[in-house]
Amino acid sequence: MGEDTRKMAFICSKGTLDMAYPALVMGWAALGNGVDVTIFFTFWGLDIIRKSRQDHLEIAPVGNTSMKMSMMGVHADNVGIPNLVGVLPGMTALATKLMKDKMRALGVPPVSEYFRCWWTAAQSSTRASSRWT
Amino acid sequence: MIRSIAGQAVHVNEEGFLTALDEWNKDIAAEIAKEEGIAELTPAHWKVIEWCRANAVNGRSPTLRQITEGTGISTKEMFALFPKGPAKKVARIAGLGKPEGCV
């Protein structure tokens, strides 16, 4: 490991679907570009590395001001999903499905597959590591 | 800027990536590979390099995941063939720009 090696660390402390991906996507891209990447999983972020949970992470529309009606296929630019609608049974499952569909369409792998890639990369180099606290 | 690689003057950017697709040839690839710490390019290396050149979009190399899916070469092998940063190394050796996507 040269002295000029860039290093990057992520801290995952949330266990929602939308908070799992930033570290995985950016960390994976960095790893491919020769950066030393460390990801720390802590608090709810531990769900990302729990086998029973990692492919069942969810995103809830309630209280999420970034979620817009347009994501549900309704053409209404900036209109958010009303919290009152978000509390309806099945809304979290729906939002989760929409996000997963979108990511599949973009070729983004599921969380568990990211970890498979991650570990195979870690076996052939020392540049990827993750820790849990 | 212009630098000489394998006896040929080529255009490169500040990170040492070739900027003109048609200035690339196999001798240049071999020499850049040496700079990246790969002593010899094996048929497996060439398979990846040629696939990337054939599937480059706007002169940019495909992403790591696109390479593993397109060539059938595993992630593990990619890290073994091009240690310490396969996405970047393949792009540079193949005379392409860094991949545009993150996946």
gemmi code that builds the backbone of each chain (N, CA, C; Angstrom):
import gemmi

chains = {
    "A": [
        ("MET", (0.842, -1.200, 0.000), (0.000, 0.000, 0.000), (0.875, 1.247, 0.000)),
        ("GLY", (0.796, 1.999, -1.054), (1.621, 3.198, -1.158), (1.119, 4.293, -0.252)),
        ("GLU", (1.986, 5.251, -0.005), (1.588, 6.351, 0.879), (0.541, 7.242, 0.235)),
        ("ASP", (0.531, 7.217, -1.115), (-0.395, 8.106, -1.809), (-1.777, 7.483, -1.995)),
        ("THR", (-1.993, 6.281, -1.422), (-3.287, 5.632, -1.581), (-4.389, 6.442, -0.915)),
        ("ARG", (-5.405, 6.722, -1.667), (-6.535, 7.452, -1.082), (-7.346, 6.522, -0.211)),
        ("LYS", (-7.876, 7.051, 0.854), (-8.682, 6.252, 1.767), (-10.053, 6.890, 1.936)),
        ("MET", (-11.037, 6.030, 2.160), (-12.394, 6.534, 2.274), (-13.120, 5.699, 3.316)),
        ("ALA", (-13.893, 6.344, 4.149), (-14.656, 5.592, 5.143), (-16.111, 6.034, 5.120)),
        ("PHE", (-16.986, 5.073, 5.274), (-18.419, 5.377, 5.363), (-18.932, 4.879, 6.697)),
        ("ILE", (-19.883, 5.585, 7.255), (-20.530, 5.113, 8.466), (-21.999, 4.912, 8.159)),
        ("CYS", (-22.456, 3.671, 8.255), (-23.869, 3.381, 8.023), (-24.553, 3.216, 9.369)),
        ("SER", (-25.379, 4.177, 9.731), (-26.058, 4.083, 11.027), (-27.568, 3.967, 10.859)),
        ("LYS", (-28.023, 3.864, 9.593), (-29.461, 3.739, 9.358), (-29.739, 2.472, 8.564)),
        ("GLY", (-30.895, 1.905, 8.813), (-31.207, 0.621, 8.191), (-32.305, 0.674, 7.153)),
        ("THR", (-32.537, 1.869, 6.595), (-33.559, 1.939, 5.550), (-32.903, 1.695, 4.195)),
        ("LEU", (-33.732, 1.299, 3.232), (-33.222, 0.959, 1.904), (-32.450, 2.109, 1.272)),
        ("ASP", (-33.008, 3.311, 1.398), (-32.349, 4.456, 0.752), (-31.065, 4.869, 1.448)),
        ("MET", (-30.887, 4.465, 2.706), (-29.647, 4.817, 3.395), (-28.591, 3.718, 3.299)),
        ("ALA", (-28.964, 2.575, 2.741), (-27.982, 1.501, 2.574), (-27.141, 1.739, 1.326)),
        ("TYR", (-27.783, 2.288, 0.317), (-27.112, 2.386, -0.976), (-26.009, 3.417, -1.132)),
        ("PRO", (-26.097, 4.588, -0.507), (-25.020, 5.563, -0.741), (-23.628, 4.997, -0.475)),
        ("ALA", (-23.453, 4.331, 0.656), (-22.135, 3.785, 0.975), (-21.764, 2.658, 0.012)),
        ("LEU", (-22.757, 1.802, -0.313), (-22.464, 0.664, -1.178), (-22.106, 1.110, -2.597)),
        ("VAL", (-22.868, 2.026, -3.141), (-22.629, 2.482, -4.515), (-21.326, 3.266, -4.610)),
        ("MET", (-21.168, 4.246, -3.734), (-19.963, 5.077, -3.816), (-18.729, 4.293, -3.415)),
        ("GLY", (-18.871, 3.448, -2.385), (-17.735, 2.653, -1.931), (-17.269, 1.688, -2.999)),
        ("TRP", (-18.223, 1.070, -3.686), (-17.875, 0.104, -4.731), (-17.166, 0.792, -5.899)),
        ("ALA", (-17.658, 1.963, -6.289), (-17.031, 2.711, -7.375), (-15.613, 3.122, -6.972)),
        ("ALA", (-15.459, 3.535, -5.729), (-14.143, 3.953, -5.249), (-13.175, 2.773, -5.237)),
        ("LEU", (-13.685, 1.617, -4.809), (-12.850, 0.413, -4.755), (-12.330, 0.057, -6.147)),
        ("GLY", (-13.196, 0.192, -7.142), (-12.798, -0.080, -8.526), (-11.773, 0.899, -9.041)),
        ("ASN", (-11.679, 2.032, -8.363), (-10.721, 3.046, -8.774), (-9.482, 3.092, -7.880)),
        ("GLY", (-9.298, 2.042, -7.103), (-8.064, 1.921, -6.341), (-8.039, 2.644, -5.007)),
        ("VAL", (-9.203, 2.998, -4.482), (-9.258, 3.671, -3.183), (-9.442, 2.622, -2.085)),
        ("ASP", (-8.791, 2.809, -0.945), (-9.025, 1.936, 0.211), (-10.360, 2.311, 0.841)),
        ("VAL", (-11.266, 1.363, 0.921), (-12.604, 1.689, 1.415), (-12.926, 0.922, 2.695)),
        ("THR", (-13.376, 1.624, 3.686), (-13.835, 0.997, 4.926), (-15.280, 1.434, 5.181)),
        ("ILE", (-16.124, 0.474, 5.499), (-17.495, 0.824, 5.860), (-17.756, 0.359, 7.291)),
        ("PHE", (-18.222, 1.266, 8.112), (-18.586, 0.925, 9.489), (-20.103, 0.779, 9.553)),
        ("PHE", (-20.546, -0.294, 10.172), (-21.989, -0.476, 10.357), (-22.280, -0.384, 11.849)),
        ("THR", (-23.221, 0.443, 12.183), (-23.505, 0.638, 13.597), (-24.977, 1.005, 13.784)),
        ("PHE", (-25.495, 0.890, 14.970), (-26.910, 1.151, 15.251), (-27.807, 0.441, 14.239)),
        ("TRP", (-28.799, 1.134, 13.668), (-29.714, 0.471, 12.732), (-29.005, 0.005, 11.469)),
        ("GLY", (-27.849, 0.593, 11.200), (-27.068, 0.196, 10.019), (-26.664, -1.266, 10.056)),
        ("LEU", (-26.714, -1.859, 11.252), (-26.397, -3.288, 11.384), (-27.348, -4.155, 10.565)),
        ("ASP", (-28.559, -3.635, 10.321), (-29.509, -4.382, 9.499), (-28.957, -4.652, 8.099)),
        ("ILE", (-28.101, -3.758, 7.622), (-27.561, -3.904, 6.262), (-26.679, -5.142, 6.165)),
        ("ILE", (-26.053, -5.535, 7.274), (-25.191, -6.719, 7.221), (-25.833, -7.946, 7.866)),
        ("ARG", (-27.073, -7.805, 8.335), (-27.748, -8.997, 8.845), (-28.388, -9.731, 7.683)),
        ("LYS", (-27.988, -10.990, 7.512), (-28.477, -11.756, 6.361), (-30.000, -11.797, 6.298)),
        ("SER", (-30.616, -11.891, 7.466), (-32.073, -12.010, 7.472), (-32.761, -10.697, 7.104)),
        ("ARG", (-32.032, -9.604, 7.207), (-32.646, -8.293, 6.980), (-32.215, -7.626, 5.673)),
        ("GLN", (-30.991, -7.912, 5.195), (-30.398, -7.052, 4.171), (-31.174, -6.999, 2.855)),
        ("ASP", (-31.911, -8.047, 2.514), (-32.703, -7.959, 1.292), (-34.148, -7.578, 1.565)),
        ("HIS", (-34.425, -7.205, 2.810), (-35.790, -6.791, 3.169), (-35.804, -5.387, 3.760)),
        ("LEU", (-34.809, -4.596, 3.433), (-34.787, -3.212, 3.899), (-35.903, -2.454, 3.192)),
        ("GLU", (-36.447, -1.469, 3.884), (-37.610, -0.757, 3.335), (-37.418, 0.749, 3.350)),
        ("ILE", (-38.252, 1.388, 2.566), (-38.282, 2.855, 2.600), (-39.723, 3.288, 2.838)),
        ("ALA", (-39.922, 4.169, 3.832), (-41.282, 4.612, 4.177), (-41.541, 6.001, 3.618)),
        ("PRO", (-42.690, 6.198, 2.986), (-42.993, 7.527, 2.452), (-43.362, 8.535, 3.533)),
        ("VAL", (-43.742, 8.073, 4.710), (-44.167, 8.995, 5.762), (-42.984, 9.822, 6.265)),
        ("GLY", (-43.162, 11.128, 6.274), (-42.123, 12.004, 6.807), (-40.918, 12.122, 5.895)),
        ("ASN", (-41.050, 11.604, 4.662), (-39.932, 11.698, 3.727), (-40.260, 12.768, 2.695)),
        ("THR", (-39.731, 13.968, 2.918), (-40.096, 15.098, 2.053), (-39.521, 14.980, 0.651)),
        ("SER", (-38.587, 14.045, 0.455), (-38.019, 13.880, -0.886), (-38.892, 13.002, -1.772)),
        ("MET", (-39.810, 12.269, -1.167), (-40.675, 11.392, -1.966), (-41.827, 12.195, -2.562)),
        ("LYS", (-41.912, 12.183, -3.876), (-42.933, 12.971, -4.571), (-43.950, 12.061, -5.245)),
        ("MET", (-45.125, 12.624, -5.486), (-46.179, 11.884, -6.173), (-45.696, 11.369, -7.531)),
        ("SER", (-44.787, 12.153, -8.175), (-44.326, 11.765, -9.506), (-43.616, 10.409, -9.479)),
        ("MET", (-43.080, 10.040, -8.324), (-42.420, 8.734, -8.208), (-43.428, 7.595, -8.230)),
        ("MET", (-44.668, 7.942, -7.952), (-45.737, 6.942, -7.960), (-46.434, 6.909, -9.325)),
        ("GLY", (-45.865, 7.621, -10.276), (-46.446, 7.612, -11.607), (-47.478, 8.696, -11.834)),
        ("VAL", (-47.677, 9.572, -10.820), (-48.614, 10.684, -10.988), (-47.820, 11.906, -11.438)),
        ("HIS", (-48.217, 12.512, -12.545), (-47.464, 13.666, -13.037), (-47.824, 14.904, -12.245)),
        ("ALA", (-47.085, 15.173, -11.212), (-47.353, 16.334, -10.355), (-46.052, 16.795, -9.735)),
        ("ASP", (-45.164, 17.232, -10.635), (-43.806, 17.670, -10.276), (-43.394, 17.638, -8.810)),
        ("ASN", (-43.789, 18.718, -8.100), (-43.241, 18.912, -6.761), (-44.175, 18.517, -5.641)),
        ("VAL", (-45.307, 17.941, -6.012), (-46.278, 17.597, -4.977), (-45.817, 16.345, -4.232)),
        ("GLY", (-45.690, 16.490, -2.934), (-45.214, 15.368, -2.137), (-46.298, 14.331, -1.891)),
        ("ILE", (-45.879, 13.194, -1.358), (-46.862, 12.190, -0.969), (-47.378, 12.601, 0.403)),
        ("PRO", (-48.677, 12.902, 0.520), (-49.190, 13.374, 1.811), (-48.926, 12.335, 2.911)),
        ("ASN", (-48.510, 12.812, 4.066), (-48.249, 11.888, 5.168), (-49.468, 11.040, 5.504)),
        ("LEU", (-50.642, 11.668, 5.301), (-51.882, 10.954, 5.612), (-52.073, 9.756, 4.680)),
        ("VAL", (-51.573, 9.885, 3.444), (-51.625, 8.765, 2.498), (-50.560, 7.735, 2.878)),
        ("GLY", (-49.420, 8.278, 3.315), (-48.291, 7.407, 3.659), (-48.587, 6.434, 4.786)),
        ("VAL", (-49.539, 6.782, 5.635), (-49.834, 5.903, 6.774), (-50.745, 4.734, 6.389)),
        ("LEU", (-51.295, 4.777, 5.184), (-52.181, 3.691, 4.770), (-51.426, 2.367, 4.717)),
        ("PRO", (-52.092, 1.282, 5.085), (-51.420, -0.020, 5.039), (-50.895, -0.296, 3.630)),
        ("GLY", (-49.699, -0.785, 3.539), (-49.140, -1.151, 2.235), (-48.339, -0.060, 1.556)),
        ("MET", (-48.390, 1.162, 2.101), (-47.672, 2.258, 1.438), (-46.153, 2.084, 1.523)),
        ("THR", (-45.678, 1.577, 2.647), (-44.236, 1.370, 2.776), (-43.782, 0.276, 1.807)),
        ("ALA", (-44.591, -0.772, 1.721), (-44.261, -1.861, 0.793), (-44.264, -1.352, -0.649)),
        ("LEU", (-45.222, -0.470, -0.951), (-45.317, 0.075, -2.307), (-44.101, 0.934, -2.643)),
        ("ALA", (-43.756, 1.825, -1.712), (-42.603, 2.701, -1.944), (-41.330, 1.872, -2.103)),
        ("THR", (-41.224, 0.828, -1.288), (-40.056, -0.053, -1.362), (-39.981, -0.753, -2.712)),
        ("LYS", (-41.142, -1.236, -3.168), (-41.180, -1.920, -4.455), (-40.794, -0.966, -5.579)),
        ("LEU", (-41.315, 0.268, -5.504), (-40.998, 1.242, -6.550), (-39.502, 1.538, -6.592)),
        ("MET", (-38.909, 1.668, -5.425), (-37.472, 1.968, -5.399), (-36.671, 0.791, -5.936)),
        ("LYS", (-37.079, -0.419, -5.555), (-36.354, -1.607, -6.033), (-36.491, -1.766, -7.547)),
        ("ASP", (-37.717, -1.499, -8.065), (-37.929, -1.588, -9.518), (-37.030, -0.603, -10.253)),
        ("LYS", (-36.989, 0.596, -9.717), (-36.187, 1.655, -10.327), (-34.713, 1.250, -10.360)),
        ("MET", (-34.243, 0.704, -9.260), (-32.831, 0.335, -9.194), (-32.521, -0.825, -10.109)),
        ("ARG", (-33.465, -1.770, -10.203), (-33.257, -2.903, -11.110), (-33.135, -2.395, -12.534)),
        ("ALA", (-33.991, -1.423, -12.883), (-33.978, -0.862, -14.237), (-32.647, -0.168, -14.525)),
        ("LEU", (-32.032, 0.361, -13.479), (-30.754, 1.054, -13.653), (-29.562, 0.106, -13.546)),
        ("GLY", (-29.844, -1.160, -13.282), (-28.754, -2.144, -13.172), (-28.035, -2.104, -11.841)),
        ("VAL", (-28.684, -1.565, -10.817), (-28.070, -1.535, -9.478), (-28.392, -2.850, -8.768)),
        ("PRO", (-27.381, -3.570, -8.303), (-27.645, -4.864, -7.679), (-28.315, -4.750, -6.313)),
        ("PRO", (-29.009, -5.825, -5.886), (-29.572, -5.842, -4.529), (-28.457, -5.802, -3.483)),
        ("VAL", (-28.825, -5.449, -2.256), (-27.829, -5.280, -1.192), (-26.964, -6.527, -1.013)),
        ("SER", (-27.603, -7.715, -0.982), (-26.827, -8.931, -0.721), (-25.804, -9.187, -1.823)),
        ("GLU", (-26.168, -8.825, -3.058), (-25.223, -9.045, -4.151), (-24.028, -8.111, -4.049)),
        ("TYR", (-24.291, -6.897, -3.574), (-23.188, -5.975, -3.332), (-22.190, -6.592, -2.370)),
        ("PHE", (-22.715, -7.252, -1.328), (-21.813, -7.833, -0.344), (-21.036, -9.009, -0.907)),
        ("ARG", (-21.684, -9.779, -1.802), (-20.938, -10.877, -2.441), (-19.775, -10.313, -3.244)),
        ("CYS", (-20.043, -9.255, -4.030), (-18.980, -8.611, -4.807), (-17.899, -8.088, -3.870)),
        ("TRP", (-18.374, -7.492, -2.778), (-17.468, -6.873, -1.828), (-16.508, -7.899, -1.236)),
        ("TRP", (-17.047, -9.037, -0.824), (-16.191, -10.037, -0.193), (-15.238, -10.658, -1.195)),
        ("THR", (-15.667, -10.910, -2.426), (-14.751, -11.488, -3.401), (-13.633, -10.499, -3.693)),
        ("ALA", (-13.976, -9.221, -3.722), (-12.934, -8.217, -3.936), (-11.983, -8.191, -2.749)),
        ("ALA", (-12.539, -8.334, -1.556), (-11.713, -8.284, -0.350), (-10.761, -9.474, -0.277)),
        ("GLN", (-11.213, -10.620, -0.813), (-10.358, -11.806, -0.797), (-9.130, -11.635, -1.680)),
        ("SER", (-9.288, -10.871, -2.772), (-8.155, -10.747, -3.694), (-7.372, -9.464, -3.487)),
        ("SER", (-7.770, -8.662, -2.547), (-6.971, -7.489, -2.232), (-7.265, -7.105, -0.795)),
        ("THR", (-6.530, -6.164, -0.292), (-6.763, -5.775, 1.097), (-7.458, -4.428, 1.167)),
        ("ARG", (-8.039, -4.025, 0.060), (-8.502, -2.649, -0.012), (-9.930, -2.431, 0.471)),
        ("ALA", (-10.647, -3.521, 0.656), (-12.008, -3.342, 1.124), (-12.117, -3.904, 2.527)),
        ("SER", (-12.744, -3.188, 3.385), (-12.976, -3.760, 4.706), (-14.259, -3.170, 5.274)),
        ("SER", (-14.871, -3.923, 6.131), (-16.030, -3.349, 6.806), (-16.001, -3.813, 8.250)),
        ("ARG", (-16.522, -3.003, 9.100), (-16.497, -3.307, 10.530), (-17.853, -3.031, 11.114)),
        ("TRP", (-18.145, -3.741, 12.150), (-19.386, -3.420, 12.856), (-19.087, -3.154, 14.304)),
        ("THR", (-19.821, -2.242, 14.849), (-19.541, -1.788, 16.219), (-20.812, -1.834, 17.043)),
    ],
    "B": [
        ("MET", (-2.302, 17.227, -22.992), (-0.849, 17.203, -23.208), (-0.453, 15.983, -24.038)),
        ("ILE", (0.769, 16.039, -24.554), (1.244, 14.949, -25.411), (2.423, 14.270, -24.731)),
        ("ARG", (2.384, 12.948, -24.705), (3.547, 12.230, -24.190), (3.843, 11.052, -25.101)),
        ("SER", (5.018, 10.489, -24.935), (5.414, 9.383, -25.790), (5.224, 8.063, -25.049)),
        ("ILE", (4.460, 7.161, -25.651), (4.278, 5.820, -25.086), (4.584, 4.811, -26.192)),
        ("ALA", (5.448, 3.853, -25.898), (5.848, 2.826, -26.867), (6.287, 3.465, -28.193)),
        ("GLY", (7.055, 4.546, -28.069), (7.618, 5.185, -29.254), (6.628, 5.974, -30.080)),
        ("GLN", (5.448, 6.223, -29.509), (4.432, 6.960, -30.263), (3.943, 8.145, -29.448)),
        ("ALA", (3.805, 9.269, -30.099), (3.297, 10.458, -29.395), (1.779, 10.384, -29.319)),
        ("VAL", (1.256, 10.444, -28.089), (-0.198, 10.347, -27.917), (-0.700, 11.457, -26.999)),
        ("HIS", (-1.979, 11.789, -27.144), (-2.597, 12.787, -26.276), (-3.085, 12.118, -24.999)),
        ("VAL", (-2.709, 12.680, -23.864), (-3.195, 12.147, -22.582), (-3.736, 13.287, -21.721)),
        ("ASN", (-4.605, 12.932, -20.773), (-5.088, 13.957, -19.835), (-4.190, 13.980, -18.597)),
        ("GLU", (-4.543, 14.811, -17.625), (-3.648, 14.994, -16.465), (-3.482, 13.732, -15.628)),
        ("GLU", (-4.414, 12.778, -15.774), (-4.286, 11.529, -15.023), (-3.598, 10.423, -15.829)),
        ("GLY", (-3.170, 10.771, -17.042), (-2.461, 9.795, -17.858), (-3.357, 8.902, -18.702)),
        ("PHE", (-4.625, 9.267, -18.852), (-5.541, 8.510, -19.713), (-5.454, 9.042, -21.138)),
        ("LEU", (-5.401, 8.115, -22.112), (-5.422, 8.538, -23.509), (-6.734, 9.263, -23.795)),
        ("THR", (-6.652, 10.307, -24.605), (-7.871, 11.060, -24.890), (-8.380, 10.837, -26.316)),
        ("ALA", (-7.562, 10.259, -27.181), (-8.024, 9.986, -28.551), (-8.099, 8.478, -28.759)),
        ("LEU", (-9.300, 7.992, -29.047), (-9.537, 6.548, -29.198), (-8.619, 5.900, -30.228)),
        ("ASP", (-8.421, 6.587, -31.358), (-7.682, 5.953, -32.464), (-6.167, 6.019, -32.294)),
        ("GLU", (-5.690, 6.629, -31.223), (-4.238, 6.652, -31.006), (-3.758, 5.414, -30.258)),
        ("TRP", (-4.694, 4.608, -29.801), (-4.374, 3.435, -28.993), (-3.923, 2.263, -29.866)),
        ("ASN", (-2.963, 1.512, -29.385), (-2.657, 0.217, -30.019), (-2.151, -0.740, -28.936)),
        ("LYS", (-1.911, -1.987, -29.321), (-1.578, -3.010, -28.321), (-0.238, -2.762, -27.629)),
        ("ASP", (0.709, -2.158, -28.363), (2.001, -1.854, -27.731), (1.826, -0.801, -26.642)),
        ("ILE", (0.993, 0.174, -26.940), (0.721, 1.221, -25.947), (0.051, 0.590, -24.719)),
        ("ALA", (-0.903, -0.310, -24.976), (-1.594, -0.980, -23.870), (-0.588, -1.707, -22.979)),
        ("ALA", (0.331, -2.441, -23.606), (1.314, -3.214, -22.835), (2.182, -2.294, -21.985)),
        ("GLU", (2.540, -1.147, -22.560), (3.405, -0.243, -21.806), (2.658, 0.425, -20.641)),
        ("ILE", (1.421, 0.817, -20.892), (0.639, 1.405, -19.787), (0.421, 0.354, -18.692)),
        ("ALA", (0.194, -0.900, -19.117), (0.002, -1.983, -18.144), (1.215, -2.095, -17.226)),
        ("LYS", (2.413, -1.978, -17.809), (3.640, -2.042, -16.991), (3.652, -0.906, -15.974)),
        ("GLU", (3.253, 0.277, -16.420), (3.203, 1.419, -15.490), (2.221, 1.148, -14.351)),
        ("GLU", (1.188, 0.356, -14.649), (0.169, 0.037, -13.642), (0.551, -1.200, -12.834)),
        ("GLY", (1.748, -1.710, -13.061), (2.225, -2.845, -12.280), (1.821, -4.208, -12.813)),
        ("ILE", (1.352, -4.255, -14.070), (1.016, -5.549, -14.672), (2.111, -5.874, -15.689)),
        ("ALA", (2.959, -6.833, -15.345), (4.151, -7.111, -16.152), (3.794, -7.617, -17.543)),
        ("GLU", (2.812, -8.513, -17.596), (2.485, -9.080, -18.899), (0.978, -9.196, -19.066)),
        ("LEU", (0.491, -8.825, -20.228), (-0.951, -8.935, -20.492), (-1.259, -10.325, -21.042)),
        ("THR", (-2.030, -11.087, -20.296), (-2.391, -12.455, -20.676), (-3.661, -12.423, -21.546)),
        ("PRO", (-4.025, -13.559, -22.159), (-5.270, -13.588, -22.944), (-6.491, -13.122, -22.137)),
        ("ALA", (-6.504, -13.419, -20.838), (-7.637, -12.969, -20.005), (-7.681, -11.443, -19.918)),
        ("HIS", (-6.494, -10.836, -19.793), (-6.431, -9.372, -19.791), (-6.981, -8.818, -21.109)),
        ("TRP", (-6.525, -9.428, -22.208), (-6.934, -8.933, -23.532), (-8.426, -9.076, -23.751)),
        ("LYS", (-8.980, -10.164, -23.212), (-10.418, -10.363, -23.361), (-11.172, -9.178, -22.746)),
        ("VAL", (-10.733, -8.784, -21.543), (-11.376, -7.656, -20.857), (-11.143, -6.361, -21.634)),
        ("ILE", (-9.898, -6.137, -22.030), (-9.547, -4.887, -22.719), (-10.342, -4.750, -24.015)),
        ("GLU", (-10.380, -5.842, -24.786), (-11.085, -5.753, -26.068), (-12.591, -5.593, -25.878)),
        ("TRP", (-13.114, -6.270, -24.854), (-14.557, -6.117, -24.604), (-14.875, -4.674, -24.218)),
        ("CYS", (-14.014, -4.087, -23.407), (-14.241, -2.707, -22.971), (-14.167, -1.738, -24.145)),
        ("ARG", (-13.207, -1.971, -25.031), (-13.105, -1.069, -26.193), (-14.331, -1.202, -27.088)),
        ("ALA", (-14.810, -2.433, -27.224), (-15.975, -2.658, -28.089), (-17.249, -2.096, -27.468)),
        ("ASN", (-17.278, -1.991, -26.133), (-18.501, -1.560, -25.455), (-18.390, -0.180, -24.807)),
        ("ALA", (-17.374, 0.562, -25.210), (-17.207, 1.909, -24.650), (-18.307, 2.827, -25.176)),
        ("VAL", (-18.780, 3.687, -24.296), (-19.780, 4.676, -24.698), (-19.135, 6.052, -24.584)),
        ("ASN", (-19.149, 6.799, -25.669), (-18.504, 8.113, -25.720), (-17.038, 8.056, -25.255)),
        ("GLY", (-16.367, 6.990, -25.613), (-14.959, 6.883, -25.250), (-14.705, 6.553, -23.793)),
        ("ARG", (-15.783, 6.248, -23.045), (-15.603, 5.917, -21.629), (-15.762, 4.422, -21.411)),
        ("SER", (-14.942, 3.895, -20.547), (-14.956, 2.464, -20.268), (-16.244, 2.053, -19.547)),
        ("PRO", (-16.721, 0.824, -19.790), (-17.878, 0.330, -19.026), (-17.534, 0.221, -17.541)),
        ("THR", (-18.569, 0.126, -16.699), (-18.332, -0.003, -15.260), (-17.933, -1.446, -14.938)),
        ("LEU", (-17.412, -1.618, -13.728), (-16.942, -2.935, -13.295), (-18.034, -4.001, -13.434)),
        ("ARG", (-19.236, -3.628, -13.040), (-20.333, -4.589, -13.099), (-20.696, -4.942, -14.544)),
        ("GLN", (-20.680, -3.934, -15.411), (-20.944, -4.206, -16.825), (-19.880, -5.135, -17.398)),
        ("ILE", (-18.643, -4.952, -16.980), (-17.556, -5.797, -17.478), (-17.750, -7.243, -17.018)),
        ("THR", (-18.052, -7.435, -15.719), (-18.191, -8.805, -15.220), (-19.402, -9.493, -15.849)),
        ("GLU", (-20.465, -8.741, -16.088), (-21.644, -9.341, -16.721), (-21.408, -9.612, -18.202)),
        ("GLY", (-20.698, -8.705, -18.857), (-20.495, -8.818, -20.302), (-19.473, -9.866, -20.700)),
        ("THR", (-18.431, -10.007, -19.883), (-17.354, -10.930, -20.256), (-17.475, -12.281, -19.559)),
        ("GLY", (-18.255, -12.351, -18.483), (-18.336, -13.582, -17.704), (-17.154, -13.759, -16.768)),
        ("ILE", (-16.281, -12.769, -16.724), (-15.137, -12.811, -15.800), (-15.607, -12.296, -14.444)),
        ("SER", (-15.325, -13.053, -13.383), (-15.871, -12.702, -12.067), (-15.186, -11.470, -11.477)),
        ("THR", (-15.872, -10.907, -10.495), (-15.314, -9.756, -9.783), (-13.960, -10.106, -9.176)),
        ("LYS", (-13.907, -11.324, -8.603), (-12.675, -11.765, -7.961), (-11.520, -11.814, -8.975)),
        ("GLU", (-11.814, -12.391, -10.144), (-10.781, -12.454, -11.189), (-10.353, -11.064, -11.642)),
        ("MET", (-11.331, -10.163, -11.727), (-11.013, -8.794, -12.152), (-10.016, -8.143, -11.196)),
        ("PHE", (-10.235, -8.379, -9.891), (-9.314, -7.806, -8.903), (-7.961, -8.509, -8.933)),
        ("ALA", (-7.951, -9.772, -9.401), (-6.678, -10.487, -9.516), (-5.927, -10.045, -10.779)),
        ("LEU", (-6.660, -9.873, -11.870), (-6.035, -9.473, -13.139), (-5.515, -8.040, -13.084)),
        ("PHE", (-6.340, -7.178, -12.521), (-5.983, -5.751, -12.445), (-6.045, -5.319, -10.985)),
        ("PRO", (-5.028, -5.682, -10.199), (-5.100, -5.436, -8.752), (-5.209, -3.940, -8.419)),
        ("LYS", (-5.808, -3.671, -7.286), (-5.908, -2.308, -6.771), (-6.597, -1.358, -7.743)),
        ("GLY", (-7.846, -1.568, -7.958), (-8.596, -0.618, -8.791), (-8.799, -1.062, -10.223)),
        ("PRO", (-9.486, -2.208, -10.437), (-9.652, -2.741, -11.796), (-10.379, -1.793, -12.762)),
        ("ALA", (-11.396, -1.094, -12.307), (-12.163, -0.231, -13.214), (-11.263, 0.831, -13.845)),
        ("LYS", (-10.476, 1.450, -12.978), (-9.600, 2.514, -13.434), (-8.465, 1.970, -14.306)),
        ("LYS", (-7.888, 0.851, -13.864), (-6.746, 0.302, -14.607), (-7.132, -0.180, -15.992)),
        ("VAL", (-8.251, -0.877, -16.093), (-8.700, -1.359, -17.398), (-8.911, -0.175, -18.330)),
        ("ALA", (-9.571, 0.847, -17.808), (-9.857, 2.022, -18.634), (-8.567, 2.625, -19.172)),
        ("ARG", (-7.588, 2.746, -18.310), (-6.340, 3.381, -18.734), (-5.596, 2.526, -19.753)),
        ("ILE", (-5.535, 1.221, -19.481), (-4.811, 0.320, -20.388), (-5.521, 0.243, -21.744)),
        ("ALA", (-6.849, 0.277, -21.711), (-7.618, 0.162, -22.952), (-7.697, 1.495, -23.708)),
        ("GLY", (-7.059, 2.514, -23.176), (-7.066, 3.803, -23.860), (-8.407, 4.500, -23.824)),
        ("LEU", (-9.185, 4.219, -22.757), (-10.518, 4.806, -22.624), (-10.555, 5.751, -21.426)),
        ("GLY", (-11.663, 6.495, -21.313), (-11.856, 7.349, -20.145), (-12.371, 6.521, -18.982)),
        ("LYS", (-12.322, 7.083, -17.793), (-12.851, 6.377, -16.622), (-14.352, 6.151, -16.786)),
        ("PRO", (-14.873, 5.045, -16.230), (-16.306, 4.789, -16.393), (-17.164, 5.917, -15.837)),
        ("GLU", (-18.285, 6.115, -16.486), (-19.133, 7.231, -16.103), (-20.022, 6.897, -14.906)),
        ("GLY", (-20.535, 5.660, -14.868), (-21.431, 5.286, -13.782), (-20.679, 4.810, -12.562)),
        ("CYS", (-21.416, 4.536, -11.511), (-20.811, 4.096, -10.260), (-20.974, 2.603, -10.022)),
        ("VAL", (-21.854, 1.961, -10.787), (-22.209, 0.591, -10.448), (-21.265, -0.377, -11.144)),
    ],
}
model = gemmi.Model(1)
for chain_id, residues in chains.items():
    chain = gemmi.Chain(chain_id)
    for i, (resn, *xyz) in enumerate(residues, 1):
        res = gemmi.Residue()
        res.name, res.seqid = resn, gemmi.SeqId(i, " ")
        for name, pos in zip(("N", "CA", "C"), xyz):
            atom = gemmi.Atom()
            atom.name, atom.element = name, gemmi.Element(name[0])
            atom.pos, atom.b_iso = gemmi.Position(*pos), 0.0
            res.add_atom(atom)
        chain.add_residue(res)
    model.add_chain(chain)
structure = gemmi.Structure()
structure.add_model(model)
structure.setup_entities()
